[in-house]
Amino acid sequence: MSSYDDQVENEKVKEKLQAGLVGVPCPMCFSKNLSHERKVDGYDLEKCEDCSLVFMNPRCTPDQLEDIYSVRDEEALIELYEKIATPDVLAVYERKLDKIEEHMPQRGRILDYACAAGYFFEAAQKRGWDAHGYDIGQWAAKAAEKRGLSNMTVGFEFDDYYPANHFDVVYAAQVFEHLLIPADVLKQLLRVLKPGGLLYIDVPNYNTLPIRLNKDDFMLNEPPQHVNFFTPTTLRKLLADGGLVDIKLHSQGGIKYENLLGRPIKSDIAAAYGLVEDEKKDGAPGIARNKSFKAIAKEIVKDKVVNPLFYNRMKVGVNLVSISRKPASGKPA
């Protein structure tokens, strides 16, 4: 197959998955008090009536999930992430590090959990962090090696690779929506996080209207790639139940009004996936943008209206972001 998109959307893969899916209780609180939420691309979503988590059910078995993430066209994936890593996307990583450093000004040891091609922890290394990357896919090791990155670990036995209380910061971006039992992975991350250390998690936001209304045009926001659909309420519960303190939540990344109007999103990531035409001009990287008066006015409206109201208060941006701490005692609060 020529690309990751071809592989995950292959009808044979879908048929194999759907034939072997198993029904499960809520993966967050293990309640069996469930109700049907809706069907997306042929897969059923259910909602837990006790904790409100929405999740794919019936869902993949661990072996099926391993197939999805380990049987891949490695060179195509590396090429895809090279296309995604435009200056605009890399600038997002810098802003994330800015936010992390507001809460953790001393640049210690940071882990990028499920780091994929490693561009985030590479950015952290360049800023003076002792940055490490972890992933389960061998392709990720090849991507890191190709760019000369150090501190990269690949494999399935996470608990074997790092000692307890080892990292000042653990960063897990766009990970928890993929996990069969999120609380188990949260425990693993807290084990390696130092007492008082910072945990950064972001996930797609189920409260954003394009995802709620099934108008989102990014296929990776659908099952079986995503098996959990978090809201501010359910993400906060996951963190609080895990013993995290000082939990701060906000959303970001736009509200994808184009999708609500039936139009595709134009972005560097969408262009890399081939969902829209790449609008590079004159050799400039990324989607072309002019700093016109109109663009400047939009930035002001975003800073003064959109961010405070839609992202921080209503939390309806496409990505849900949490920053929290492991208790200084090292024990759950």
LUMMARKE-471574 format. One record per residue (C-alpha): residue number from 1; residue in three letters; x, y, z. Coordinates in steps of 0.2 Angstrom, whole numbers, plus 5000, padded with zeros to 4 digits. Layout:
% LUMMARKE-471574
num,residu,east,north,up
NUM,ALA,X,Y,Z .
...
//
This chain:
% LUMMARKE-471574
num,residu,east,north,up
1,MET,5000,5000,5000 .
2,SER,5006,5017,4996 .
3,SER,5002,5026,5012 .
4,TYR,4995,5025,5030 .
5,ASP,4979,5032,5024 .
6,ASP,4977,5018,5012 .
7,GLN,4981,5005,5025 .
8,VAL,4969,5011,5039 .
9,GLU,4955,5013,5027 .
10,ASN,4957,4997,5018 .
11,GLU,4941,4988,5018 .
12,LYS,4949,4971,5022 .
13,VAL,4956,4979,5038 .
14,LYS,4938,4985,5042 .
15,GLU,4930,4969,5039 .
16,LYS,4943,4960,5050 .
17,LEU,4940,4972,5064 .
18,GLN,4921,4972,5063 .
19,ALA,4921,4953,5063 .
20,GLY,4931,4952,5079 .
21,LEU,4925,4967,5089 .
22,VAL,4921,4963,5107 .
23,GLY,4908,4972,5119 .
24,VAL,4916,4979,5134 .
25,PRO,4910,4989,5150 .
26,CYS,4916,5008,5151 .
27,PRO,4935,5008,5149 .
28,MET,4936,5022,5162 .
29,CYS,4925,5017,5176 .
30,PHE,4920,4999,5171 .
31,SER,4901,5002,5173 .
32,LYS,4889,4992,5162 .
33,ASN,4876,5006,5163 .
34,LEU,4878,5011,5144 .
35,SER,4867,5019,5131 .
36,HIS,4869,5020,5112 .
37,GLU,4877,5037,5107 .
38,ARG,4878,5035,5088 .
39,LYS,4886,5026,5073 .
40,VAL,4901,5033,5065 .
41,ASP,4908,5025,5049 .
42,GLY,4900,5009,5053 .
43,TYR,4906,5008,5071 .
44,ASP,4895,5010,5086 .
45,LEU,4898,5023,5100 .
46,GLU,4891,5021,5117 .
47,LYS,4890,5033,5132 .
48,CYS,4893,5028,5150 .
49,GLU,4878,5034,5160 .
50,ASP,4889,5034,5176 .
51,CYS,4905,5044,5170 .
52,SER,4899,5051,5153 .
53,LEU,4913,5044,5143 .
54,VAL,4909,5041,5125 .
55,PHE,4918,5026,5117 .
56,MET,4918,5014,5103 .
57,ASN,4909,4998,5108 .
58,PRO,4910,4984,5103 .
59,ARG,4929,4988,5101 .
60,CYS,4946,4981,5095 .
61,THR,4955,4968,5105 .
62,PRO,4973,4972,5110 .
63,ASP,4979,4961,5096 .
64,GLN,4969,4970,5083 .
65,LEU,4975,4987,5090 .
66,GLU,4993,4981,5089 .
67,ASP,4990,4976,5070 .
68,ILE,4983,4994,5067 .
69,TYR,4999,5002,5074 .
70,SER,5012,4990,5070 .
71,VAL,5009,4984,5052 .
72,ARG,5013,4999,5042 .
73,ASP,5022,5006,5027 .
74,GLU,5037,5013,5037 .
75,GLU,5044,5024,5023 .
76,ALA,5027,5031,5019 .
77,LEU,5024,5036,5037 .
78,ILE,5041,5044,5038 .
79,GLU,5037,5054,5022 .
80,LEU,5020,5059,5029 .
81,TYR,5027,5066,5045 .
82,GLU,5041,5075,5035 .
83,LYS,5027,5084,5026 .
84,ILE,5017,5087,5042 .
85,ALA,5032,5095,5050 .
86,THR,5030,5112,5042 .
87,PRO,5036,5128,5050 .
88,ASP,5018,5132,5056 .
89,VAL,5016,5115,5064 .
90,LEU,5033,5116,5072 .
91,ALA,5028,5133,5079 .
92,VAL,5014,5124,5088 .
93,TYR,5026,5113,5097 .
94,GLU,5036,5129,5102 .
95,ARG,5020,5136,5109 .
96,LYS,5016,5120,5119 .
97,LEU,5034,5121,5126 .
98,ASP,5031,5139,5131 .
99,LYS,5015,5134,5140 .
100,ILE,5025,5119,5149 .
101,GLU,5039,5131,5154 .
102,GLU,5026,5143,5162 .
103,HIS,5023,5129,5174 .
104,MET,5040,5121,5174 .
105,PRO,5053,5135,5171 .
106,GLN,5068,5124,5175 .
107,ARG,5071,5114,5160 .
108,GLY,5074,5096,5167 .
109,ARG,5070,5079,5160 .
110,ILE,5055,5077,5148 .
111,LEU,5047,5062,5140 .
112,ASP,5037,5063,5124 .
113,TYR,5025,5048,5126 .
114,ALA,5020,5040,5109 .
115,CYS,5031,5052,5101 .
116,ALA,5029,5046,5083 .
117,ALA,5042,5054,5072 .
118,GLY,5049,5063,5087 .
119,TYR,5047,5081,5081 .
120,PHE,5041,5087,5098 .
121,PHE,5055,5080,5109 .
122,GLU,5067,5086,5095 .
123,ALA,5061,5104,5098 .
124,ALA,5062,5101,5117 .
125,GLN,5080,5096,5115 .
126,LYS,5085,5111,5105 .
127,ARG,5078,5122,5119 .
128,GLY,5089,5114,5132 .
129,TRP,5078,5100,5139 .
130,ASP,5085,5083,5142 .
131,ALA,5071,5076,5131 .
132,HIS,5067,5058,5127 .
133,GLY,5054,5050,5115 .
134,TYR,5045,5033,5117 .
135,ASP,5034,5024,5104 .
136,ILE,5029,5007,5100 .
137,GLY,5032,5008,5081 .
138,GLN,5049,5003,5074 .
139,TRP,5045,5016,5060 .
140,ALA,5047,5029,5074 .
141,ALA,5065,5023,5078 .
142,LYS,5069,5024,5059 .
143,ALA,5062,5042,5058 .
144,ALA,5072,5047,5073 .
145,GLU,5088,5039,5067 .
146,LYS,5086,5048,5050 .
147,ARG,5087,5065,5059 .
148,GLY,5101,5060,5071 .
149,LEU,5090,5060,5086 .
150,SER,5096,5053,5103 .
151,ASN,5086,5046,5118 .
152,MET,5073,5037,5107 .
153,THR,5065,5021,5114 .
154,VAL,5054,5009,5105 .
155,GLY,5044,4994,5111 .
156,PHE,5029,4987,5120 .
157,GLU,5036,4985,5138 .
158,PHE,5035,5003,5144 .
159,ASP,5038,4999,5162 .
160,ASP,5054,4990,5158 .
161,TYR,5062,5006,5150 .
162,TYR,5062,5020,5163 .
163,PRO,5064,5020,5182 .
164,ALA,5051,5027,5194 .
165,ASN,5051,5046,5197 .
166,HIS,5062,5049,5182 .
167,PHE,5054,5063,5173 .
168,ASP,5050,5081,5177 .
169,VAL,5037,5082,5163 .
170,VAL,5028,5069,5154 .
171,TYR,5020,5075,5137 .
172,ALA,5006,5064,5129 .
173,ALA,4998,5073,5114 .
174,GLN,4984,5064,5104 .
175,VAL,4987,5048,5113 .
176,PHE,4973,5044,5126 .
177,GLU,4959,5043,5113 .
178,HIS,4968,5028,5106 .
179,LEU,4970,5018,5122 .
180,LEU,4959,5003,5127 .
181,ILE,4961,5006,5146 .
182,PRO,4966,5024,5148 .
183,ALA,4968,5023,5167 .
184,ASP,4981,5009,5165 .
185,VAL,4992,5020,5154 .
186,LEU,4990,5035,5166 .
187,LYS,4997,5024,5180 .
188,GLN,5012,5020,5170 .
189,LEU,5015,5038,5166 .
190,LEU,5013,5043,5184 .
191,ARG,5025,5030,5190 .
192,VAL,5039,5038,5179 .
193,LEU,5034,5056,5184 .
194,LYS,5043,5064,5198 .
195,PRO,5033,5070,5213 .
196,GLY,5027,5087,5209 .
197,GLY,5030,5084,5191 .
198,LEU,5020,5090,5176 .
199,LEU,5008,5080,5165 .
200,TYR,5003,5087,5149 .
201,ILE,4989,5078,5139 .
202,ASP,4979,5084,5124 .
203,VAL,4965,5074,5115 .
204,PRO,4952,5078,5102 .
205,ASN,4938,5087,5110 .
206,TYR,4921,5078,5108 .
207,ASN,4912,5094,5113 .
208,THR,4918,5103,5097 .
209,LEU,4903,5104,5085 .
210,PRO,4911,5096,5069 .
211,ILE,4915,5080,5079 .
212,ARG,4898,5080,5088 .
213,LEU,4888,5082,5072 .
214,ASN,4899,5070,5062 .
215,LYS,4905,5083,5050 .
216,ASP,4923,5083,5054 .
217,ASP,4934,5079,5039 .
218,PHE,4949,5072,5047 .
219,MET,4947,5053,5046 .
220,LEU,4958,5049,5061 .
221,ASN,4945,5057,5072 .
222,GLU,4934,5042,5068 .
223,PRO,4934,5024,5074 .
224,PRO,4944,5012,5074 .
225,GLN,4958,5025,5075 .
226,HIS,4950,5033,5090 .
227,VAL,4941,5023,5103 .
228,ASN,4938,5036,5116 .
229,PHE,4930,5052,5114 .
230,PHE,4934,5064,5128 .
231,THR,4925,5080,5134 .
232,PRO,4932,5092,5148 .
233,THR,4921,5083,5161 .
234,THR,4928,5065,5156 .
235,LEU,4946,5071,5154 .
236,ARG,4945,5080,5171 .
237,LYS,4938,5064,5179 .
238,LEU,4951,5053,5172 .
239,LEU,4965,5064,5179 .
240,ALA,4957,5067,5196 .
241,ASP,4953,5048,5198 .
242,GLY,4971,5045,5194 .
243,GLY,4977,5056,5208 .
244,LEU,4982,5072,5198 .
245,VAL,4981,5089,5206 .
246,ASP,4981,5107,5200 .
247,ILE,4971,5101,5185 .
248,LYS,4969,5115,5172 .
249,LEU,4959,5113,5156 .
250,HIS,4957,5123,5140 .
251,SER,4954,5120,5122 .
252,GLN,4963,5126,5106 .
253,GLY,4965,5123,5088 .
254,GLY,4950,5132,5080 .
255,ILE,4932,5127,5079 .
256,LYS,4932,5121,5061 .
257,TYR,4918,5131,5055 .
258,GLU,4922,5127,5038 .
259,ASN,4917,5109,5041 .
260,LEU,4900,5115,5049 .
261,LEU,4897,5123,5032 .
262,GLY,4902,5108,5022 .
263,ARG,4919,5114,5017 .
264,PRO,4936,5105,5020 .
265,ILE,4949,5112,5032 .
266,LYS,4964,5120,5023 .
267,SER,4979,5117,5034 .
268,ASP,4997,5110,5033 .
269,ILE,4991,5093,5041 .
270,ALA,4976,5092,5029 .
271,ALA,4988,5095,5014 .
272,ALA,5000,5082,5020 .
273,TYR,4987,5069,5021 .
274,GLY,4981,5074,5004 .
275,LEU,4964,5079,5010 .
276,VAL,4966,5097,5002 .
277,GLU,4977,5104,4989 .
278,ASP,4994,5110,4996 .
279,GLU,4994,5129,4993 .
280,LYS,5012,5132,4994 .
281,LYS,5018,5146,4983 .
282,ASP,5035,5152,4977 .
283,GLY,5043,5138,4987 .
284,ALA,5037,5144,5004 .
285,PRO,5032,5130,5016 .
286,GLY,5015,5127,5022 .
287,ILE,4998,5135,5018 .
288,ALA,5001,5152,5011 .
289,ARG,4995,5166,5022 .
290,ASN,4996,5185,5020 .
291,LYS,4997,5196,5035 .
292,SER,4984,5208,5028 .
293,PHE,4974,5220,5039 .
294,LYS,4960,5207,5039 .
295,ALA,4972,5194,5045 .
296,ILE,4978,5205,5059 .
297,ALA,4960,5210,5064 .
298,LYS,4956,5191,5065 .
299,GLU,4971,5188,5077 .
300,ILE,4964,5202,5088 .
301,VAL,4947,5195,5088 .
302,LYS,4954,5178,5092 .
303,ASP,4965,5184,5107 .
304,LYS,4951,5195,5114 .
305,VAL,4935,5185,5111 .
306,VAL,4938,5168,5104 .
307,ASN,4951,5162,5116 .
308,PRO,4943,5168,5132 .
309,LEU,4925,5163,5127 .
310,PHE,4926,5148,5116 .
311,TYR,4942,5140,5121 .
312,ASN,4944,5144,5139 .
313,ARG,4926,5145,5145 .
314,MET,4915,5135,5134 .
315,LYS,4930,5124,5129 .
316,VAL,4923,5120,5111 .
317,GLY,4940,5120,5102 .
318,VAL,4945,5105,5092 .
319,ASN,4958,5100,5104 .
320,LEU,4956,5098,5123 .
321,VAL,4972,5102,5133 .
322,SER,4976,5098,5151 .
323,ILE,4990,5102,5162 .
324,SER,4991,5094,5179 .
325,ARG,5003,5089,5193 .
326,LYS,5008,5073,5202 .
327,PRO,5006,5077,5221 .
328,ALA,5022,5082,5229 .
329,SER,5021,5068,5241 .
330,GLY,5021,5056,5226 .
331,LYS,5005,5048,5232 .
332,PRO,4987,5051,5225 .
333,ALA,4978,5066,5232 .
//
